[in-house]
Amino acid sequence: MQLYIRDLNKTYPNGVHALKNVSLDIPMGMFGLLGPNGAGKSSLMRTIATLQQADTGTITMGDIDVLKEKEKVRKVLGYLPQEFGLYPRVNAEMLLDHFARLKGITNNGERSKVVKTLLERTNLWEHRKKNLGGYSGGMKQRFGIAQALLGNPKLIIVDEPTAGLDPTERNRFHNLLSEISENVIVILSTHIIDDVHSLCSQLAIISTGEVKMTGTPLDTVAKYRGRVWRKIIDKQDLHQYDRSKLISNRLVGGRMEITSVSDSNPDGTFEAAEPTLEDVYFNVVGNSLIGA
Ligand code: ADP
C-alpha cells in the first residue's frame, strides 16, 4: 500500500499559503519529511491525519480517499503529534487502557493483552504504575508511540519526535521507530537531518510550502558527489567570501568550516569533500550562514 498525495493546497484565513501544489508518493517503510520551521510540515501531517481540510488536491491510500473518508482513515491511523496532552496524575497502564477503549477495543481481556504488549514493546512495562507526570521526555515519547500503535495502524505519523530527548533516549526511540516501520507507512516529520539519514528509506525536503526534492538519502547525496567543497578559515575572515556562493558554515574546534556547492573549486583554495545530506538540505532550502 502507498500513500499518494496530489496537488495539495492550503491557505490559512490569515493569507499564509502553507501548502503549494504538494505531490508526493509515500511507500511503506519510513519516509522522512524534512524542512525548516514554518515549511508546512505540520500542515501536511495534520491534513493527512484528517485533522484539517485542504483547499484543493487529493490524498489516497489503497482504496481510501483520505480527504473524504475520514472515519476509514482514523481506523488505520496512528498519530503522534508534536505535543500531546497527558494526564500527569494517571499511570501509563490506566491511560493506555483508556485510549484502547476509545479506539474501540471493548473486550476487557483483549484490551489488557493489547495494553501489556504495547507497554512491553515500548519498554514501559516496568514503569506502568508510575504516574505520567513523573515520566522523562523519552518515556513520554515512547508512551506516545504506544498509544499511536493501538489498533495496528497501517499509517503512522510522527511529528518532530526527538526534541528534548537525550542521546540514549533518542537512540532507543529510533530503534523503536525502525522496528515498527515494517509493513506500515511511517511518516517522520522533523528538522533533524541526521534522524532522516539514519532512519528513512525515502525522504522529501519541503520549504515555504513546496516540495523541493524527493528521493532516497543515498541517491540524493550521491548526486552531489564532486560538487561539494570545504575550507577551514579563521572566523573573522568570513566576510572575505562571497556568501551567496556558500551553503553553510559551522564552527570546528574554534575555527570555521565553510562549504560551497559548485561544479568547480570556487576560488581554487577549497578542498573537494564527500557530500552529506546536510549539504543537500542547505543547498535546497537556502543557506544558513551563522553570523552572516
Ligand atoms: P512546520 O510544521 O514546517 O513548522 P507549519 O505547517 O506549522 O510548518 O506552518 C506553515 C506556515 O503556516 C507557517 O507560516 C505558519 O505560521 C502557518 N500556519 C500554521 N498553522 C496555521 C494556522 N492555524 N493559522 C494560520 N497560519 C498557520
Boltz pocket constraint, residues with backbone or C-beta under 6 A from the ligand:
constraints:
  - pocket:
      binder: B
      contacts: [[A, 12], [A, 13], [A, 14], [A, 16], [A, 18], [A, 35], [A, 36], [A, 37], [A, 38], [A, 39], [A, 40], [A, 41], [A, 42], [A, 43], [A, 44]]
      max_distance: 6.0
